[in-house]
């Protein structure tokens, strides 16, 4: 994973027992995603904002992050 790009995203179906959104990590070129053990709260807007902020710190725009996430659905 060292040379591959990885981004955070929120899958609306991935929640903890209390309904809090669990952030996921998509890795470029890998099919699927990894779930974290974090909880970014019950507000989907706030959870997405946190993901965008974390991705920005990694040097990714929201569009770049979405393209990486979409690529994991095809495994490219």
C-alpha positions as CSV (number, residue, x, y, z in Angstrom):
1,X,0.0,0.0,0.0
2,X,3.0,2.3,0.2
3,X,2.9,3.5,-3.4
4,X,-0.9,3.3,-3.8
5,X,-3.1,6.2,-3.1
6,X,-5.6,5.8,-0.2
7,X,-8.6,8.0,0.7
8,X,-11.3,8.2,3.3
9,X,-14.9,8.0,2.4
10,X,-18.3,7.4,4.0
11,X,-20.4,4.5,2.9
12,X,-23.9,5.3,4.2
13,X,-24.5,1.6,4.9
14,X,-21.5,1.2,7.2
15,X,-22.6,2.2,10.7
16,X,-21.9,1.1,14.2
17,X,-24.6,-0.2,16.5
18,X,-25.6,3.3,17.6
19,X,-26.0,4.5,14.0
20,X,-22.7,6.4,13.8
21,X,-20.9,6.5,10.5
22,X,-17.8,4.4,10.3
23,X,-15.2,5.8,7.9
24,X,-13.9,3.6,5.2
25,X,-10.6,3.6,3.3
26,X,-10.4,3.0,-0.4
27,X,-7.0,2.1,-1.9
28,X,-6.2,2.8,-5.5
29,X,-6.1,-0.4,-7.6
30,X,-7.7,-2.6,-4.9
31,X,-11.2,-4.0,-5.1
32,X,-13.4,-3.2,-2.1
33,X,-12.5,-1.1,1.0
34,X,-11.3,-1.3,4.5
35,X,-13.5,-0.3,7.5
36,X,-11.9,1.6,10.3
37,X,-12.8,1.3,14.0
38,X,-13.7,5.0,14.3
39,X,-17.1,6.7,14.5
40,X,-17.6,10.1,12.9
41,X,-21.1,10.6,14.3
42,X,-24.6,10.3,13.1
43,X,-24.6,13.3,10.8
44,X,-23.8,12.2,7.3
45,X,-22.9,15.7,6.2
46,X,-20.4,16.1,9.0
47,X,-19.0,12.7,8.4
48,X,-18.4,13.5,4.7
49,X,-16.9,16.8,5.7
50,X,-14.4,15.1,8.0
51,X,-13.5,12.7,5.2
52,X,-13.0,15.6,2.8
53,X,-10.8,17.4,5.3
54,X,-8.7,14.3,6.0
55,X,-8.3,13.7,2.2
56,X,-7.3,17.3,1.7
57,X,-4.6,16.8,4.3
58,X,-3.4,13.9,2.2
59,X,-3.4,16.1,-0.9
60,X,-6.6,14.9,-2.6
61,X,-9.4,17.0,-3.9
62,X,-13.0,15.7,-3.4
63,X,-13.1,14.8,-7.1
64,X,-9.8,12.8,-6.9
65,X,-11.0,11.0,-3.8
66,X,-14.3,10.0,-5.6
67,X,-12.4,8.7,-8.6
68,X,-10.3,6.5,-6.3
69,X,-13.4,5.2,-4.5
70,X,-15.1,4.5,-7.8
71,X,-12.0,2.7,-9.1
72,X,-12.2,0.3,-6.1
73,X,-15.7,-0.8,-7.3
74,X,-14.1,-2.1,-10.5
75,X,-10.7,-3.1,-9.1
76,X,-8.7,-0.7,-11.3
